[in-house]
Amino acid sequence: MYLVAIAWMYVVLMMSIVEALSPQGTWLGALFTFILYGLLPLGIVMYLLGTPMRRRARIALSSSGTPPDAGRHPAGEPVATERKEP
């Protein structure tokens, strides 16, 4: 998965360099080429491809069998009770 992403970024980088160095091209056009052909689509694809991994990690975390209070604090009142004067 990462090999394809690296190869795609290499192709987009070469496209941007060619556009920047072309007599009709501009640096701004090269920047937009790099962002709109490279970073944006690749970021979306990598996010979508990483969804199953994030889902497995979330399920493993929730079903690990540890209680919600893993700090071993004693259960008690959430608010301290008001003491009465003797």
N, C-alpha and C positions, 0 to 999 in steps of 0.2 A: 504494500500500500504506500509506504513512504518512498519507495524507489520511483513509482509513477509520479508522485507529487514533486519529487526533486527534478525529475526529467521534464515535467511540464513547466516548472519554474525556470529551468535552464532555457527552454524554447522561448518562453515569454521574455526573459531577460535579453536574449539575442534579438527578438523582434523589437524590443525597446531601444536597444543600442543602434540597430539599423535605422530605426525611425529618427533617432536623435542625430545621427551623423549624416542622414540623407539631406541633399540640398533643398528638398521641398518639406522636410520634416522639422519639427520643433522639439525643444526639451519638454514643453508642456504636453505635447502629443505623446511623447515617449512615456511621460509619467502616467498619463491616463491609460495608455496601452498596458503598462505594467500593472496598474491597479485594477482596471476593468477586465483585462484578459487573464490576469494572473492571481493577484491576491484575493479579490472578492470571490470569484468562482471556486478557487481552491479552498478557501476558508469555509465556504458553505458545504462543499463536498466532504471535506475532512470532518466537519461537525456531524454531518449526517452519517458518515461511516463509523464514527466513534460512538453513536447512540447505543448499540448493543453492549459495548464495553461499559459505558456509564450505567446502563440498566443492571448489568450483572453485578457491578460494584455496589450499587444501591441496595439490591436484594441481599447480597452477602452481608452488608453492614446491618441491615435490619433483622436478618435471621441469624445473627451470630450467637444468640442465646444470652447475651449480657443484659442485665436489668437496666432500666433507664437511668437509675442512679448508680453508676459504677464507681462513684467516689467513696463508697462505704460509709456514708454519713447516716446517722440514725434518723428514722422517720420521726417527724414531730409536727408541731403546729407551724404553719407557714408564717404566722405573725406571733410575736411574743405576747403572752397574756399580760394584762395590766395588774400590777401588784397593788394590794390594799394596804394601807397603813395600819399597824396594830394599835 
